[in-house]
Every structure is written in C-alpha cells, then in structure tokens.
Amino acid sequence: MVYPFMTLNDDTEIVHSEMQADGRVKVSIETPDEKLGFKHATCWLPQKEWTDIYGYSEEELNYLKELVDSETHLILEFSQTGGFDSASGF
C-alpha cells in the first residue's frame, strides 16, 4: 500500500509505503518537469538510503534529504497506522 504524505508548492509529490516486515519504509518523491517528464528519487527509511535518483540537481536533492530527514519520525509512524489520513489527532 502507498500513502500520500505531502505535496510541495512545485507539485512535488511525496508518498510512502506501509512499514515492511523488516522495518523499512519506502519514500518515493516525484516532481513534474517540462523537459524530463518527471524527476524522481527513492529514500528507504529508517536507514535514509537514497536510490533511483533522476533529474534533481544537487541543491534540490539536498533540500529533499533535509525535508525527509525532518519528517522521518512522522513517516515511520504513519507507515504503521494507515497513512496521514488515518492518523489520530491530525
């Protein structure tokens, strides 16, 4: 299952998977781009292992890394409770 997490002002979509049996959560990031179609990257939590990076500049990727890093605790929690929409208190 994939859950929406956040949409940024530039239409970047951040989604995450359910927590897998090994405790990992896949975070997928995708940004529409006129030339490339879509830029994309994947981050595996809690290890913060970045893979499948395409189209992002170093500056853009650093921003996304900081953003995911600051939201890791929420993504991990939501991955176990049915996503943001199912979180109590939000």
DORO-604566 format. One record per atom (N, C-alpha, C): atom name; y negated, x, z negated; residue number from 1. Coordinates in pm, 1 decimal. Each point is the difference from the previous one (the first is absolute). Layout:
% residues N
<atom atome="CA" v="Y" u="X" w="Z" num="NUM"/>
...
//
This chain:
% residues 90
<atom atome="N" v="117.2" u="83.9" w="0.0" num="1"/>
<atom atome="CA" v="-117.2" u="-83.9" w="0.0" num="1"/>
<atom atome="C" v="-123.8" u="88.7" w="0.0" num="1"/>
<atom atome="N" v="-103.1" u="-40.0" w="73.8" num="2"/>
<atom atome="CA" v="-126.6" u="72.5" w="4.9" num="2"/>
<atom atome="C" v="-110.4" u="-92.1" w="-50.9" num="2"/>
<atom atome="N" v="-85.0" u="54.7" w="-86.5" num="3"/>
<atom atome="CA" v="-107.3" u="-78.1" w="-60.9" num="3"/>
<atom atome="C" v="-136.6" u="56.0" w="40.5" num="3"/>
<atom atome="N" v="-95.8" u="-86.8" w="34.7" num="4"/>
<atom atome="CA" v="-135.7" u="48.8" w="26.1" num="4"/>
<atom atome="C" v="-61.0" u="48.7" w="-131.2" num="4"/>
<atom atome="N" v="-76.2" u="107.5" w="8.6" num="5"/>
<atom atome="CA" v="-65.6" u="51.7" w="-119.5" num="5"/>
<atom atome="C" v="-152.1" u="-2.0" w="14.1" num="5"/>
<atom atome="N" v="-51.0" u="52.6" w="113.0" num="6"/>
<atom atome="CA" v="-144.7" u="13.2" w="11.6" num="6"/>
<atom atome="C" v="-38.9" u="7.9" w="147.7" num="6"/>
<atom atome="N" v="-115.5" u="-58.5" w="32.3" num="7"/>
<atom atome="CA" v="-61.1" u="15.5" w="131.4" num="7"/>
<atom atome="C" v="-137.6" u="61.2" w="-21.4" num="7"/>
<atom atome="N" v="-25.3" u="112.4" w="66.2" num="8"/>
<atom atome="CA" v="-127.8" u="68.9" w="-13.7" num="8"/>
<atom atome="C" v="-100.6" u="-54.9" w="100.8" num="8"/>
<atom atome="N" v="-126.1" u="36.7" w="-16.0" num="9"/>
<atom atome="CA" v="-107.3" u="-49.5" w="86.6" num="9"/>
<atom atome="C" v="20.0" u="33.8" w="147.1" num="9"/>
<atom atome="N" v="72.2" u="108.9" w="29.8" num="10"/>
<atom atome="CA" v="23.9" u="38.8" w="139.4" num="10"/>
<atom atome="C" v="128.8" u="-61.5" w="54.9" num="10"/>
<atom atome="N" v="51.9" u="-101.9" w="-68.0" num="11"/>
<atom atome="CA" v="123.1" u="-71.2" w="36.6" num="11"/>
<atom atome="C" v="127.5" u="80.3" w="-23.3" num="11"/>
<atom atome="N" v="-8.6" u="107.2" w="-76.2" num="12"/>
<atom atome="CA" v="119.8" u="72.6" w="-40.7" num="12"/>
<atom atome="C" v="81.5" u="-89.7" w="-91.0" num="12"/>
<atom atome="N" v="128.1" u="-13.1" w="31.7" num="13"/>
<atom atome="CA" v="91.6" u="-81.3" w="-80.8" num="13"/>
<atom atome="C" v="90.0" u="92.5" w="-81.1" num="13"/>
<atom atome="N" v="13.4" u="-29.6" w="-127.5" num="14"/>
<atom atome="CA" v="90.5" u="74.6" w="-87.6" num="14"/>
<atom atome="C" v="101.3" u="-99.9" w="-53.8" num="14"/>
<atom atome="N" v="127.4" u="28.4" w="24.8" num="15"/>
<atom atome="CA" v="108.9" u="-84.7" w="-47.4" num="15"/>
<atom atome="C" v="100.6" u="88.2" w="-72.5" num="15"/>
<atom atome="N" v="85.5" u="-64.3" w="-80.0" num="16"/>
<atom atome="CA" v="102.6" u="76.9" w="-70.9" num="16"/>
<atom atome="C" v="130.3" u="-78.6" w="-4.0" num="16"/>
<atom atome="N" v="106.6" u="73.7" w="-19.9" num="17"/>
<atom atome="CA" v="133.2" u="-60.4" w="-8.8" num="17"/>
<atom atome="C" v="31.0" u="-40.5" w="-143.3" num="17"/>
<atom atome="N" v="112.5" u="-67.6" w="-15.5" num="18"/>
<atom atome="CA" v="56.3" u="-19.8" w="-133.6" num="18"/>
<atom atome="C" v="47.2" u="136.0" w="-50.5" num="18"/>
<atom atome="N" v="11.5" u="14.4" w="-130.7" num="19"/>
<atom atome="CA" v="54.7" u="123.9" w="-53.5" num="19"/>
<atom atome="C" v="147.8" u="7.7" w="35.5" num="19"/>
<atom atome="N" v="39.6" u="113.4" w="56.1" num="20"/>
<atom atome="CA" v="138.4" u="20.4" w="37.9" num="20"/>
<atom atome="C" v="83.1" u="37.8" w="-121.8" num="20"/>
<atom atome="N" v="129.4" u="-2.7" w="15.0" num="21"/>
<atom atome="CA" v="90.9" u="30.8" w="-111.3" num="21"/>
<atom atome="C" v="-25.6" u="139.0" w="-58.3" num="21"/>
<atom atome="N" v="-45.7" u="93.5" w="83.2" num="22"/>
<atom atome="CA" v="-27.6" u="135.4" w="-48.3" num="22"/>
<atom atome="C" v="-139.8" u="14.8" w="-59.7" num="22"/>
<atom atome="N" v="-75.3" u="-111.5" w="-11.2" num="23"/>
<atom atome="CA" v="-132.3" u="1.6" w="-60.4" num="23"/>
<atom atome="C" v="-112.6" u="31.1" w="95.9" num="23"/>
<atom atome="N" v="31.0" u="17.5" w="127.6" num="24"/>
<atom atome="CA" v="-103.4" u="32.8" w="98.7" num="24"/>
<atom atome="C" v="-61.9" u="-126.2" w="59.4" num="24"/>
<atom atome="N" v="-127.2" u="12.6" w="37.2" num="25"/>
<atom atome="CA" v="-73.9" u="-108.1" w="64.5" num="25"/>
<atom atome="C" v="-66.3" u="57.9" w="124.6" num="25"/>
<atom atome="N" v="17.3" u="-67.8" w="111.1" num="26"/>
<atom atome="CA" v="-59.7" u="43.3" w="126.0" num="26"/>
<atom atome="C" v="-135.5" u="-69.0" w="16.2" num="26"/>
<atom atome="N" v="-105.1" u="80.8" w="18.5" num="27"/>
<atom atome="CA" v="-134.4" u="-51.2" w="25.1" num="27"/>
<atom atome="C" v="-33.2" u="31.9" w="145.4" num="27"/>
<atom atome="N" v="-30.1" u="-102.9" w="77.5" num="28"/>
<atom atome="CA" v="-34.0" u="17.9" w="141.0" num="28"/>
<atom atome="C" v="-146.9" u="-32.4" w="20.1" num="28"/>
<atom atome="N" v="-66.5" u="86.4" w="77.2" num="29"/>
<atom atome="CA" v="-142.4" u="-15.0" w="26.5" num="29"/>
<atom atome="C" v="-18.5" u="-1.1" w="151.4" num="29"/>
<atom atome="N" v="-82.9" u="-93.1" w="47.1" num="30"/>
<atom atome="CA" v="-21.0" u="-14.9" w="143.9" num="30"/>
<atom atome="C" v="-145.3" u="-39.1" w="25.8" num="30"/>
<atom atome="N" v="-62.9" u="70.8" w="94.2" num="31"/>
<atom atome="CA" v="-139.1" u="-26.2" w="35.2" num="31"/>
<atom atome="C" v="-10.1" u="-21.4" w="150.6" num="31"/>
<atom atome="N" v="-58.4" u="-112.1" w="45.2" num="32"/>
<atom atome="CA" v="-18.5" u="-18.3" w="143.4" num="32"/>
<atom atome="C" v="-94.0" u="106.7" w="55.5" num="32"/>
<atom atome="N" v="28.9" u="46.7" w="121.8" num="33"/>
<atom atome="CA" v="-80.9" u="103.2" w="63.4" num="33"/>
<atom atome="C" v="-8.9" u="-29.7" w="149.2" num="33"/>
<atom atome="N" v="-121.5" u="2.4" w="55.6" num="34"/>
<atom atome="CA" v="-19.1" u="-34.2" w="140.9" num="34"/>
<atom atome="C" v="76.0" u="92.2" w="94.6" num="34"/>
<atom atome="N" v="7.6" u="128.7" w="-30.6" num="35"/>
<atom atome="CA" v="65.1" u="96.9" w="88.0" num="35"/>
<atom atome="C" v="150.7" u="9.7" w="-25.1" num="35"/>
<atom atome="N" v="40.0" u="-3.1" w="-125.5" num="36"/>
<atom atome="CA" v="140.4" u="25.2" w="-35.5" num="36"/>
<atom atome="C" v="82.4" u="-127.2" w="-17.9" num="36"/>
<atom atome="N" v="-65.0" u="-112.5" w="-8.1" num="37"/>
<atom atome="CA" v="69.8" u="-123.5" w="-35.2" num="37"/>
<atom atome="C" v="-4.7" u="-16.8" w="-150.9" num="37"/>
<atom atome="N" v="79.1" u="81.5" w="-69.3" num="38"/>
<atom atome="CA" v="0.2" u="0.3" w="-146.0" num="38"/>
<atom atome="C" v="19.4" u="140.9" w="-51.5" num="38"/>
<atom atome="N" v="-73.9" u="34.4" w="-103.6" num="39"/>
<atom atome="CA" v="28.2" u="118.8" w="-80.3" num="39"/>
<atom atome="C" v="94.5" u="-47.6" w="-108.3" num="39"/>
<atom atome="N" v="88.6" u="87.7" w="-47.7" num="40"/>
<atom atome="CA" v="89.9" u="-43.4" w="-107.4" num="40"/>
<atom atome="C" v="47.5" u="117.5" w="-83.6" num="40"/>
<atom atome="N" v="42.4" u="-32.8" w="-119.4" num="41"/>
<atom atome="CA" v="56.2" u="98.4" w="-92.5" num="41"/>
<atom atome="C" v="87.4" u="-73.4" w="-100.5" num="41"/>
<atom atome="N" v="95.7" u="73.8" w="-55.0" num="42"/>
<atom atome="CA" v="89.3" u="-53.7" w="-102.1" num="42"/>
<atom atome="C" v="-5.0" u="91.1" w="-122.0" num="42"/>
<atom atome="N" v="-3.4" u="-60.8" w="-116.9" num="43"/>
<atom atome="CA" v="5.7" u="74.9" w="-125.3" num="43"/>
<atom atome="C" v="114.3" u="-57.0" w="-83.8" num="43"/>
<atom atome="N" v="84.3" u="86.8" w="-50.3" num="44"/>
<atom atome="CA" v="109.4" u="-41.1" w="-88.6" num="44"/>
<atom atome="C" v="-40.0" u="27.9" w="-144.1" num="44"/>
<atom atome="N" v="0.9" u="-104.9" w="-79.5" num="45"/>
<atom atome="CA" v="-32.3" u="11.8" w="-142.7" num="45"/>
<atom atome="C" v="128.5" u="-5.4" w="-80.4" num="45"/>
<atom atome="N" v="7.1" u="56.7" w="-117.9" num="46"/>
<atom atome="CA" v="-108.2" u="66.1" w="-72.2" num="46"/>
<atom atome="C" v="-20.1" u="146.7" w="38.0" num="46"/>
<atom atome="N" v="78.5" u="53.5" w="93.0" num="47"/>
<atom atome="CA" v="-8.8" u="141.4" w="35.9" num="47"/>
<atom atome="C" v="-129.0" u="35.9" w="73.4" num="47"/>
<atom atome="N" v="-66.0" u="-99.8" w="60.4" num="48"/>
<atom atome="CA" v="-119.4" u="20.6" w="82.2" num="48"/>
<atom atome="C" v="31.4" u="92.4" w="116.9" num="48"/>
<atom atome="N" v="112.2" u="-26.7" w="64.1" num="49"/>
<atom atome="CA" v="44.8" u="74.3" w="117.4" num="49"/>
<atom atome="C" v="-52.6" u="-71.4" w="124.7" num="49"/>
<atom atome="N" v="-85.4" u="66.8" w="76.3" num="50"/>
<atom atome="CA" v="-61.7" u="-57.8" w="119.2" num="50"/>
<atom atome="C" v="79.4" u="38.0" w="124.5" num="50"/>
<atom atome="N" v="31.9" u="-99.9" w="82.3" num="51"/>
<atom atome="CA" v="76.9" u="21.2" w="122.0" num="51"/>
<atom atome="C" v="-58.9" u="-85.8" w="112.0" num="51"/>
<atom atome="N" v="48.4" u="20.2" w="120.2" num="52"/>
<atom atome="CA" v="-33.1" u="-84.6" w="114.7" num="52"/>
<atom atome="C" v="-151.6" u="-18.7" w="15.2" num="52"/>
<atom atome="N" v="-74.3" u="109.9" w="-6.5" num="53"/>
<atom atome="CA" v="-146.1" u="-5.2" w="7.8" num="53"/>
<atom atome="C" v="-40.3" u="14.1" w="146.3" num="53"/>
<atom atome="N" v="-81.9" u="-94.5" w="46.9" num="54"/>
<atom atome="CA" v="-41.6" u="1.9" w="139.9" num="54"/>
<atom atome="C" v="-143.7" u="-49.7" w="14.1" num="54"/>
<atom atome="N" v="-86.1" u="83.5" w="57.4" num="55"/>
<atom atome="CA" v="-133.1" u="-42.6" w="38.9" num="55"/>
<atom atome="C" v="-110.6" u="17.9" w="-101.6" num="55"/>
<atom atome="N" v="31.5" u="19.1" w="-125.8" num="56"/>
<atom atome="CA" v="-103.9" u="14.2" w="-102.4" num="56"/>
<atom atome="C" v="-54.1" u="142.7" w="-2.2" num="56"/>
<atom atome="N" v="-132.1" u="11.7" w="-16.0" num="57"/>
<atom atome="CA" v="-60.5" u="131.8" w="-19.3" num="57"/>
<atom atome="C" v="35.2" u="48.5" w="-140.4" num="57"/>
<atom atome="N" v="-24.8" u="126.1" w="-24.3" num="58"/>
<atom atome="CA" v="25.6" u="54.8" w="-133.5" num="58"/>
<atom atome="C" v="-84.1" u="-72.5" w="-104.7" num="58"/>
<atom atome="N" v="-125.5" u="-30.0" w="34.4" num="59"/>
<atom atome="CA" v="-89.0" u="-70.8" w="-91.9" num="59"/>
<atom atome="C" v="51.8" u="-141.8" w="-28.0" num="59"/>
<atom atome="N" v="42.1" u="-70.9" w="103.7" num="60"/>
<atom atome="CA" v="53.2" u="-134.6" w="-17.4" num="60"/>
<atom atome="C" v="127.0" u="2.4" w="-84.7" num="60"/>
<atom atome="N" v="87.1" u="95.7" w="28.0" num="61"/>
<atom atome="CA" v="124.9" u="9.2" w="-74.8" num="61"/>
<atom atome="C" v="-25.7" u="33.7" w="-145.9" num="61"/>
<atom atome="N" v="-95.0" u="88.7" w="-26.8" num="62"/>
<atom atome="CA" v="-33.4" u="32.6" w="-139.0" num="62"/>
<atom atome="C" v="-50.6" u="-123.5" w="-74.1" num="62"/>
<atom atome="N" v="-82.3" u="-81.8" w="67.4" num="63"/>
<atom atome="CA" v="-47.9" u="-124.1" w="-60.6" num="63"/>
<atom atome="C" v="117.3" u="-92.0" w="-33.1" num="63"/>
<atom atome="N" v="92.6" u="-16.3" w="94.5" num="64"/>
<atom atome="CA" v="115.5" u="-87.8" w="-22.9" num="64"/>
<atom atome="C" v="87.7" u="52.9" w="-112.5" num="64"/>
<atom atome="N" v="17.5" u="130.2" w="-6.2" num="65"/>
<atom atome="CA" v="79.8" u="60.0" w="-108.4" num="65"/>
<atom atome="C" v="-64.2" u="-28.4" w="-135.6" num="65"/>
<atom atome="N" v="-132.1" u="16.0" w="-8.9" num="66"/>
<atom atome="CA" v="-70.0" u="-28.8" w="-125.6" num="66"/>
<atom atome="C" v="12.2" u="-147.5" w="-36.4" num="66"/>
<atom atome="N" v="-12.4" u="-86.5" w="100.1" num="67"/>
<atom atome="CA" v="9.5" u="-143.4" w="-24.1" num="67"/>
<atom atome="C" v="138.6" u="-37.8" w="-52.0" num="67"/>
<atom atome="N" v="104.2" u="45.3" w="68.3" num="68"/>
<atom atome="CA" v="136.5" u="-31.3" w="-43.4" num="68"/>
<atom atome="C" v="26.2" u="59.3" w="-138.0" num="68"/>
<atom atome="N" v="-47.1" u="121.9" w="-21.5" num="69"/>
<atom atome="CA" v="18.6" u="63.6" w="-130.3" num="69"/>
<atom atome="C" v="-62.2" u="-83.8" w="-111.9" num="69"/>
<atom atome="N" v="-118.9" u="-52.9" w="24.2" num="70"/>
<atom atome="CA" v="-68.5" u="-78.7" w="-104.3" num="70"/>
<atom atome="C" v="63.8" u="-136.7" w="-22.1" num="70"/>
<atom atome="N" v="76.0" u="-49.1" w="96.8" num="71"/>
<atom atome="CA" v="62.0" u="-132.1" w="-9.9" num="71"/>
<atom atome="C" v="151.8" u="5.2" w="-21.2" num="71"/>
<atom atome="N" v="55.9" u="119.4" w="-15.8" num="72"/>
<atom atome="CA" v="144.6" u="15.2" w="-12.6" num="72"/>
<atom atome="C" v="57.8" u="-86.6" w="-111.0" num="72"/>
<atom atome="N" v="-64.1" u="-1.9" w="-115.2" num="73"/>
<atom atome="CA" v="53.7" u="-77.3" w="-112.7" num="73"/>
<atom atome="C" v="11.5" u="-148.1" w="34.7" num="73"/>
<atom atome="N" v="-98.9" u="-54.0" w="71.5" num="74"/>
<atom atome="CA" v="5.9" u="-141.0" w="39.1" num="74"/>
<atom atome="C" v="106.6" u="-25.2" w="106.6" num="74"/>
<atom atome="N" v="6.4" u="87.8" w="98.0" num="75"/>
<atom atome="CA" v="99.8" u="-16.7" w="106.7" num="75"/>
<atom atome="C" v="140.5" u="2.9" w="-60.0" num="75"/>
<atom atome="N" v="25.1" u="92.8" w="-89.8" num="76"/>
<atom atome="CA" v="133.1" u="7.3" w="-62.6" num="76"/>
<atom atome="C" v="30.0" u="-126.4" w="-80.0" num="76"/>
<atom atome="N" v="-98.8" u="-50.4" w="-70.7" num="77"/>
<atom atome="CA" v="19.4" u="-123.8" w="-76.7" num="77"/>
<atom atome="C" v="26.2" u="-117.9" w="94.0" num="77"/>
<atom atome="N" v="-85.5" u="-15.0" w="101.2" num="78"/>
<atom atome="CA" v="13.9" u="-112.8" w="92.3" num="78"/>
<atom atome="C" v="129.8" u="7.0" w="79.6" num="78"/>
<atom atome="N" v="50.9" u="120.4" w="23.0" num="79"/>
<atom atome="CA" v="124.3" u="14.4" w="76.6" num="79"/>
<atom atome="C" v="120.1" u="-57.7" w="-75.9" num="79"/>
<atom atome="N" v="-18.1" u="-20.4" w="-129.0" num="80"/>
<atom atome="CA" v="108.6" u="-54.1" w="-83.0" num="80"/>
<atom atome="C" v="-19.4" u="-147.7" w="-33.7" num="80"/>
<atom atome="N" v="-117.1" u="-53.5" w="35.0" num="81"/>
<atom atome="CA" v="-31.0" u="-136.5" w="-41.9" num="81"/>
<atom atome="C" v="-32.4" u="-94.1" w="115.8" num="81"/>
<atom atome="N" v="33.0" u="40.2" w="121.4" num="82"/>
<atom atome="CA" v="-23.4" u="-88.7" w="113.8" num="82"/>
<atom atome="C" v="-134.8" u="14.7" w="65.9" num="82"/>
<atom atome="N" v="-64.6" u="113.6" w="-16.5" num="83"/>
<atom atome="CA" v="-126.8" u="25.8" w="66.6" num="83"/>
<atom atome="C" v="-120.1" u="-50.1" w="-76.8" num="83"/>
<atom atome="N" v="-117.4" u="28.3" w="54.8" num="84"/>
<atom atome="CA" v="-127.8" u="-36.3" w="-63.0" num="84"/>
<atom atome="C" v="-10.0" u="-149.8" w="-25.9" num="84"/>
<atom atome="N" v="41.5" u="-80.6" w="97.1" num="85"/>
<atom atome="CA" v="-13.6" u="-145.0" w="-14.3" num="85"/>
<atom atome="C" v="82.7" u="-56.9" w="-113.7" num="85"/>
<atom atome="N" v="104.4" u="69.6" w="-42.4" num="86"/>
<atom atome="CA" v="84.8" u="-47.3" w="-107.6" num="86"/>
<atom atome="C" v="-36.2" u="59.2" w="-135.5" num="86"/>
<atom atome="N" v="-95.7" u="93.0" w="-0.8" num="87"/>
<atom atome="CA" v="-36.9" u="67.4" w="-124.4" num="87"/>
<atom atome="C" v="-72.4" u="-95.6" w="-93.9" num="87"/>
<atom atome="N" v="39.7" u="-0.9" w="-124.7" num="88"/>
<atom atome="CA" v="-66.1" u="-88.3" w="-96.2" num="88"/>
<atom atome="C" v="-133.6" u="61.9" w="-39.1" num="88"/>
<atom atome="N" v="-99.3" u="-82.6" w="-18.5" num="89"/>
<atom atome="CA" v="-129.2" u="47.4" w="-41.9" num="89"/>
<atom atome="C" v="-91.8" u="42.0" w="112.6" num="89"/>
<atom atome="N" v="43.8" u="-8.6" w="125.4" num="90"/>
<atom atome="CA" v="-84.4" u="38.1" w="113.8" num="90"/>
<atom atome="C" v="-27.9" u="-120.9" w="85.4" num="90"/>
//
